[in-house]
């Protein structure tokens, strides 16, 4: 099975690339991502 590696820009739908995220949404995402990473149990 051959896998083609795509960059995020290639993988996303063109319509999604036109949406500009709001700074507040980015900050919320970053906060949630940090919380999620902190909750990862590395022993599993």
PDB file with one MODEL, atoms N, CA, C and O in Angstrom:
MODEL        1
ATOM      1  N   UNK A   1       0.851  -1.170   0.000  1.00  0.00           N
ATOM      2  CA  UNK A   1       0.000   0.000   0.000  1.00  0.00           C
ATOM      3  C   UNK A   1       0.901   1.238   0.000  1.00  0.00           C
ATOM      4  O   UNK A   1       1.748   1.393   0.879  1.00  0.00           O
ATOM      5  N   UNK A   2       0.717   2.106  -0.975  1.00  0.00           N
ATOM      6  CA  UNK A   2       1.499   3.331  -1.059  1.00  0.00           C
ATOM      7  C   UNK A   2       0.752   4.465  -0.390  1.00  0.00           C
ATOM      8  O   UNK A   2      -0.436   4.678  -0.636  1.00  0.00           O
ATOM      9  N   UNK A   3       1.461   5.187   0.455  1.00  0.00           N
ATOM     10  CA  UNK A   3       0.879   6.337   1.128  1.00  0.00           C
ATOM     11  C   UNK A   3       1.531   7.596   0.574  1.00  0.00           C
ATOM     12  O   UNK A   3       2.753   7.675   0.448  1.00  0.00           O
ATOM     13  N   UNK A   4       0.715   8.558   0.252  1.00  0.00           N
ATOM     14  CA  UNK A   4       1.223   9.829  -0.228  1.00  0.00           C
ATOM     15  C   UNK A   4       1.164  10.826   0.923  1.00  0.00           C
ATOM     16  O   UNK A   4       0.104  11.055   1.504  1.00  0.00           O
ATOM     17  N   UNK A   5       2.297  11.408   1.243  1.00  0.00           N
ATOM     18  CA  UNK A   5       2.357  12.369   2.337  1.00  0.00           C
ATOM     19  C   UNK A   5       1.891  13.724   1.817  1.00  0.00           C
ATOM     20  O   UNK A   5       2.420  14.255   0.841  1.00  0.00           O
ATOM     21  N   UNK A   6       0.879  14.266   2.505  1.00  0.00           N
ATOM     22  CA  UNK A   6       0.327  15.562   2.121  1.00  0.00           C
ATOM     23  C   UNK A   6       0.655  16.596   3.180  1.00  0.00           C
ATOM     24  O   UNK A   6       0.702  16.291   4.372  1.00  0.00           O
ATOM     25  N   UNK A   7       0.877  17.796   2.742  1.00  0.00           N
ATOM     26  CA  UNK A   7       1.018  18.912   3.665  1.00  0.00           C
ATOM     27  C   UNK A   7      -0.389  19.338   4.069  1.00  0.00           C
ATOM     28  O   UNK A   7      -1.343  19.080   3.335  1.00  0.00           O
ATOM     29  N   UNK A   8      -0.534  19.987   5.225  1.00  0.00           N
ATOM     30  CA  UNK A   8      -1.876  20.396   5.667  1.00  0.00           C
ATOM     31  C   UNK A   8      -2.627  21.209   4.607  1.00  0.00           C
ATOM     32  O   UNK A   8      -3.831  21.024   4.428  1.00  0.00           O
ATOM     33  N   UNK A   9      -1.934  22.098   3.911  1.00  0.00           N
ATOM     34  CA  UNK A   9      -2.577  22.920   2.891  1.00  0.00           C
ATOM     35  C   UNK A   9      -3.136  22.047   1.753  1.00  0.00           C
ATOM     36  O   UNK A   9      -4.176  22.369   1.178  1.00  0.00           O
ATOM     37  N   UNK A  10      -2.454  20.961   1.437  1.00  0.00           N
ATOM     38  CA  UNK A  10      -2.915  20.067   0.380  1.00  0.00           C
ATOM     39  C   UNK A  10      -4.078  19.189   0.852  1.00  0.00           C
ATOM     40  O   UNK A  10      -4.948  18.825   0.061  1.00  0.00           O
ATOM     41  N   UNK A  11      -4.085  18.856   2.132  1.00  0.00           N
ATOM     42  CA  UNK A  11      -5.095  17.944   2.659  1.00  0.00           C
ATOM     43  C   UNK A  11      -6.428  18.643   2.911  1.00  0.00           C
ATOM     44  O   UNK A  11      -7.484  18.012   2.848  1.00  0.00           O
ATOM     45  N   UNK A  12      -6.383  19.944   3.196  1.00  0.00           N
ATOM     46  CA  UNK A  12      -7.606  20.663   3.517  1.00  0.00           C
ATOM     47  C   UNK A  12      -8.398  21.032   2.275  1.00  0.00           C
ATOM     48  O   UNK A  12      -7.843  21.267   1.202  1.00  0.00           O
ATOM     49  N   UNK A  13      -9.703  21.074   2.452  1.00  0.00           N
ATOM     50  CA  UNK A  13     -10.587  21.540   1.393  1.00  0.00           C
ATOM     51  C   UNK A  13     -10.285  23.011   1.122  1.00  0.00           C
ATOM     52  O   UNK A  13     -10.013  23.771   2.051  1.00  0.00           O
ATOM     53  N   UNK A  14     -10.332  23.408  -0.137  1.00  0.00           N
ATOM     54  CA  UNK A  14     -10.023  24.797  -0.511  1.00  0.00           C
ATOM     55  C   UNK A  14     -10.932  25.797   0.203  1.00  0.00           C
ATOM     56  O   UNK A  14     -10.494  26.900   0.530  1.00  0.00           O
ATOM     57  N   UNK A  15     -12.180  25.432   0.447  1.00  0.00           N
ATOM     58  CA  UNK A  15     -13.110  26.329   1.138  1.00  0.00           C
ATOM     59  C   UNK A  15     -12.661  26.562   2.577  1.00  0.00           C
ATOM     60  O   UNK A  15     -12.858  27.653   3.112  1.00  0.00           O
ATOM     61  N   UNK A  16     -12.069  25.571   3.200  1.00  0.00           N
ATOM     62  CA  UNK A  16     -11.588  25.716   4.579  1.00  0.00           C
ATOM     63  C   UNK A  16     -10.408  26.670   4.659  1.00  0.00           C
ATOM     64  O   UNK A  16     -10.226  27.351   5.668  1.00  0.00           O
ATOM     65  N   UNK A  17      -9.609  26.724   3.609  1.00  0.00           N
ATOM     66  CA  UNK A  17      -8.441  27.594   3.619  1.00  0.00           C
ATOM     67  C   UNK A  17      -8.827  29.071   3.600  1.00  0.00           C
ATOM     68  O   UNK A  17      -8.038  29.925   4.006  1.00  0.00           O
ATOM     69  N   UNK A  18     -10.032  29.372   3.132  1.00  0.00           N
ATOM     70  CA  UNK A  18     -10.474  30.762   3.043  1.00  0.00           C
ATOM     71  C   UNK A  18     -11.023  31.301   4.356  1.00  0.00           C
ATOM     72  O   UNK A  18     -11.191  32.511   4.507  1.00  0.00           O
ATOM     73  N   UNK A  19     -11.305  30.413   5.309  1.00  0.00           N
ATOM     74  CA  UNK A  19     -11.867  30.826   6.595  1.00  0.00           C
ATOM     75  C   UNK A  19     -10.730  31.327   7.480  1.00  0.00           C
ATOM     76  O   UNK A  19      -9.762  30.611   7.735  1.00  0.00           O
ATOM     77  N   UNK A  20     -10.863  32.556   7.938  1.00  0.00           N
ATOM     78  CA  UNK A  20      -9.853  33.135   8.819  1.00  0.00           C
ATOM     79  C   UNK A  20     -10.293  32.943  10.274  1.00  0.00           C
ATOM     80  O   UNK A  20     -11.347  33.443  10.666  1.00  0.00           O
ATOM     81  N   UNK A  21      -9.508  32.231  11.073  1.00  0.00           N
ATOM     82  CA  UNK A  21      -9.890  32.017  12.473  1.00  0.00           C
ATOM     83  C   UNK A  21      -9.771  33.308  13.280  1.00  0.00           C
ATOM     84  O   UNK A  21      -8.936  34.165  12.992  1.00  0.00           O
ATOM     85  N   UNK A  22     -10.607  33.423  14.272  1.00  0.00           N
ATOM     86  CA  UNK A  22     -10.586  34.561  15.183  1.00  0.00           C
ATOM     87  C   UNK A  22      -9.502  34.298  16.229  1.00  0.00           C
ATOM     88  O   UNK A  22      -9.321  33.156  16.651  1.00  0.00           O
ATOM     89  N   UNK A  23      -8.790  35.323  16.645  1.00  0.00           N
ATOM     90  CA  UNK A  23      -7.700  35.172  17.611  1.00  0.00           C
ATOM     91  C   UNK A  23      -8.177  34.481  18.883  1.00  0.00           C
ATOM     92  O   UNK A  23      -7.460  33.652  19.443  1.00  0.00           O
ATOM     93  N   UNK A  24      -9.375  34.812  19.341  1.00  0.00           N
ATOM     94  CA  UNK A  24      -9.911  34.193  20.561  1.00  0.00           C
ATOM     95  C   UNK A  24     -10.061  32.686  20.379  1.00  0.00           C
ATOM     96  O   UNK A  24      -9.765  31.919  21.296  1.00  0.00           O
ATOM     97  N   UNK A  25     -10.517  32.256  19.206  1.00  0.00           N
ATOM     98  CA  UNK A  25     -10.667  30.826  18.925  1.00  0.00           C
ATOM     99  C   UNK A  25      -9.317  30.113  18.949  1.00  0.00           C
ATOM    100  O   UNK A  25      -9.214  28.980  19.419  1.00  0.00           O
ATOM    101  N   UNK A  26      -8.294  30.777  18.445  1.00  0.00           N
ATOM    102  CA  UNK A  26      -6.954  30.189  18.451  1.00  0.00           C
ATOM    103  C   UNK A  26      -6.460  30.029  19.880  1.00  0.00           C
ATOM    104  O   UNK A  26      -5.878  29.001  20.226  1.00  0.00           O
ATOM    105  N   UNK A  27      -6.687  31.034  20.704  1.00  0.00           N
ATOM    106  CA  UNK A  27      -6.247  30.972  22.099  1.00  0.00           C
ATOM    107  C   UNK A  27      -6.984  29.871  22.858  1.00  0.00           C
ATOM    108  O   UNK A  27      -6.378  29.165  23.665  1.00  0.00           O
ATOM    109  N   UNK A  28      -8.269  29.720  22.610  1.00  0.00           N
ATOM    110  CA  UNK A  28      -9.052  28.651  23.259  1.00  0.00           C
ATOM    111  C   UNK A  28      -8.534  27.290  22.820  1.00  0.00           C
ATOM    112  O   UNK A  28      -8.407  26.375  23.634  1.00  0.00           O
ATOM    113  N   UNK A  29      -8.239  27.158  21.541  1.00  0.00           N
ATOM    114  CA  UNK A  29      -7.698  25.904  21.022  1.00  0.00           C
ATOM    115  C   UNK A  29      -6.363  25.580  21.693  1.00  0.00           C
ATOM    116  O   UNK A  29      -6.139  24.447  22.120  1.00  0.00           O
ATOM    117  N   UNK A  30      -5.485  26.565  21.784  1.00  0.00           N
ATOM    118  CA  UNK A  30      -4.184  26.350  22.413  1.00  0.00           C
ATOM    119  C   UNK A  30      -4.334  25.918  23.864  1.00  0.00           C
ATOM    120  O   UNK A  30      -3.648  25.002  24.316  1.00  0.00           O
ATOM    121  N   UNK A  31      -5.229  26.575  24.592  1.00  0.00           N
ATOM    122  CA  UNK A  31      -5.453  26.235  25.997  1.00  0.00           C
ATOM    123  C   UNK A  31      -5.971  24.804  26.127  1.00  0.00           C
ATOM    124  O   UNK A  31      -5.503  24.042  26.973  1.00  0.00           O
ATOM    125  N   UNK A  32      -6.932  24.448  25.292  1.00  0.00           N
ATOM    126  CA  UNK A  32      -7.495  23.091  25.342  1.00  0.00           C
ATOM    127  C   UNK A  32      -6.468  22.045  24.929  1.00  0.00           C
ATOM    128  O   UNK A  32      -6.444  20.948  25.488  1.00  0.00           O
ATOM    129  N   UNK A  33      -5.627  22.369  23.964  1.00  0.00           N
ATOM    130  CA  UNK A  33      -4.591  21.430  23.533  1.00  0.00           C
ATOM    131  C   UNK A  33      -3.583  21.198  24.655  1.00  0.00           C
ATOM    132  O   UNK A  33      -3.179  20.061  24.901  1.00  0.00           O
ATOM    133  N   UNK A  34      -3.181  22.254  25.326  1.00  0.00           N
ATOM    134  CA  UNK A  34      -2.250  22.121  26.447  1.00  0.00           C
ATOM    135  C   UNK A  34      -2.866  21.270  27.555  1.00  0.00           C
ATOM    136  O   UNK A  34      -2.196  20.405  28.119  1.00  0.00           O
ATOM    137  N   UNK A  35      -4.143  21.512  27.870  1.00  0.00           N
ATOM    138  CA  UNK A  35      -4.831  20.714  28.892  1.00  0.00           C
ATOM    139  C   UNK A  35      -4.908  19.254  28.492  1.00  0.00           C
ATOM    140  O   UNK A  35      -4.706  18.367  29.321  1.00  0.00           O
ATOM    141  N   UNK A  36      -5.198  19.003  27.231  1.00  0.00           N
ATOM    142  CA  UNK A  36      -5.286  17.633  26.727  1.00  0.00           C
ATOM    143  C   UNK A  36      -3.938  16.925  26.841  1.00  0.00           C
ATOM    144  O   UNK A  36      -3.871  15.780  27.289  1.00  0.00           O
ATOM    145  N   UNK A  37      -2.878  17.598  26.440  1.00  0.00           N
ATOM    146  CA  UNK A  37      -1.546  16.997  26.507  1.00  0.00           C
ATOM    147  C   UNK A  37      -1.149  16.721  27.952  1.00  0.00           C
ATOM    148  O   UNK A  37      -0.509  15.709  28.239  1.00  0.00           O
ATOM    149  N   UNK A  38      -1.523  17.609  28.856  1.00  0.00           N
ATOM    150  CA  UNK A  38      -1.203  17.404  30.275  1.00  0.00           C
ATOM    151  C   UNK A  38      -1.923  16.191  30.852  1.00  0.00           C
ATOM    152  O   UNK A  38      -1.437  15.595  31.814  1.00  0.00           O
ATOM    153  N   UNK A  39      -3.054  15.817  30.297  1.00  0.00           N
ATOM    154  CA  UNK A  39      -3.845  14.706  30.821  1.00  0.00           C
ATOM    155  C   UNK A  39      -3.425  13.350  30.247  1.00  0.00           C
ATOM    156  O   UNK A  39      -3.939  12.314  30.667  1.00  0.00           O
ATOM    157  N   UNK A  40      -2.503  13.356  29.301  1.00  0.00           N
ATOM    158  CA  UNK A  40      -2.068  12.100  28.688  1.00  0.00           C
ATOM    159  C   UNK A  40      -1.291  11.270  29.708  1.00  0.00           C
ATOM    160  O   UNK A  40      -0.373  11.758  30.367  1.00  0.00           O
ATOM    161  N   UNK A  41      -1.685  10.008  29.817  1.00  0.00           N
ATOM    162  CA  UNK A  41      -0.996   9.088  30.700  1.00  0.00           C
ATOM    163  C   UNK A  41       0.065   8.362  29.868  1.00  0.00           C
ATOM    164  O   UNK A  41      -0.266   7.501  29.053  1.00  0.00           O
ATOM    165  N   UNK A  42       1.316   8.703  30.070  1.00  0.00           N
ATOM    166  CA  UNK A  42       2.391   8.156  29.254  1.00  0.00           C
ATOM    167  C   UNK A  42       2.633   6.667  29.492  1.00  0.00           C
ATOM    168  O   UNK A  42       3.286   6.011  28.680  1.00  0.00           O
ATOM    169  N   UNK A  43       2.121   6.132  30.586  1.00  0.00           N
ATOM    170  CA  UNK A  43       2.319   4.723  30.867  1.00  0.00           C
ATOM    171  C   UNK A  43       1.334   3.829  30.112  1.00  0.00           C
ATOM    172  O   UNK A  43       1.496   2.609  30.100  1.00  0.00           O
ATOM    173  N   UNK A  44       0.338   4.411  29.495  1.00  0.00           N
ATOM    174  CA  UNK A  44      -0.641   3.602  28.759  1.00  0.00           C
ATOM    175  C   UNK A  44      -0.140   3.291  27.361  1.00  0.00           C
ATOM    176  O   UNK A  44      -0.830   2.619  26.593  1.00  0.00           O
TER     177      UNK A  44
ENDMDL
END
